[in-house]
Amino acid sequence: MLTNKTVILGITGSIAAYKAADIASKLTQAGAKVEVVMTEPATKFIAPLTMHSITGRAVVTDMFDLASQHTIEHIALGEAADVMVIAPATASLIAKAAVGIADDMVTLTVLATKAPVIVAPAMDANMFANPVTQENLAKLKARGFIIVDPEYGRLASGKVGWGRLADVDKIIGTIKQVLGRSGDLAGRRLVVTAGGTQEPIDPARHIGNRSSGKMGYAIAEAARDRGAQVTLIAAPTSLPQPAGVEVIPVRTTAEMKSAVAKAVARANALIMAAAVTDYQPKTTAKAKIKKETPSLTLELIRTPDILAEVKGNFIKVGFAAESEDIVANARKKLQNKQLDLIVANDITDKKSGFDGMLTDPNYWHRSPP
């Protein structure tokens, strides 16, 4: 979705400026045309030549560069942009943008562009928490700017707090979300489930499965990129939260069932990519079970069948993890649960995560690798 999109990357004078190189690299590799504009202090942290080498395009730093390819730099860049992102954005840049000061190429371009502007702050914790900075960010939000909040962690000052530049993938995810606003799923609401539910045996142990959650997260991000409003109901995973997606964390099947029932009230589709645990202990021990006997017997009962029980007028997509009679079992599940589509995975195939099959009642075909 980034192919041939023009992204203006504004870089300001923060120690986090080196991360702009990673942003530019990933955008360029994805097919975007990245136009870099830098403030003079930014050039002290990362060389314009570095950004030129990454993007293959001229870097603009001087308001009075008459030798440039653009007649009037900030006007030409502003008109060409599909989106502008300022990363990192210092407290000074945020203050200037909030009141309309335009005394460098970044702030000039902010005023000149009609494209959406994304701001990713990076600064010391005290500066970020300062009421003036928070007021300026509120002003930008009120004017339609998209703010990618900084993260908590160790800062350049050696202190720990809020102010670290957001993760690069989160910034790029936000760019994709903004560019996808007019996609073919704009105005649609999708509910996606991901990960494997866990049923507690005692406070230290649970029954679960090996689901990574990657499929559900990838579907949620793809739907977001096409303009959908996505709710991701996620069982425990190690995956980072995708930008621009509402994430509802759950652990057990009962929690997922409740979250799904609420989320689908206004949904156009439910994509049930989660690996829901089929059985749960009949009782859960309140204290950790000690290793005092050579064997242990657990009585298990069925968990709720979320996909079969959920009701509503929306498209239902299921997943089937099978080890034999893959297509036949998937079709049976599709019919029994009254699904619109089902994705079948052969769990005995080492490539099953990349080699699913999409089926409906009349035919099946192998999805692209």
Order of alpha helices (4+ residues) and beta strands (2+ residues): beta-alpha-beta-alpha-alpha-alpha-beta-alpha-alpha-beta-alpha-alpha-beta-beta-beta-alpha-beta-beta-beta-alpha-beta-beta-alpha-beta-beta-beta-alpha-beta-alpha-beta-beta-beta
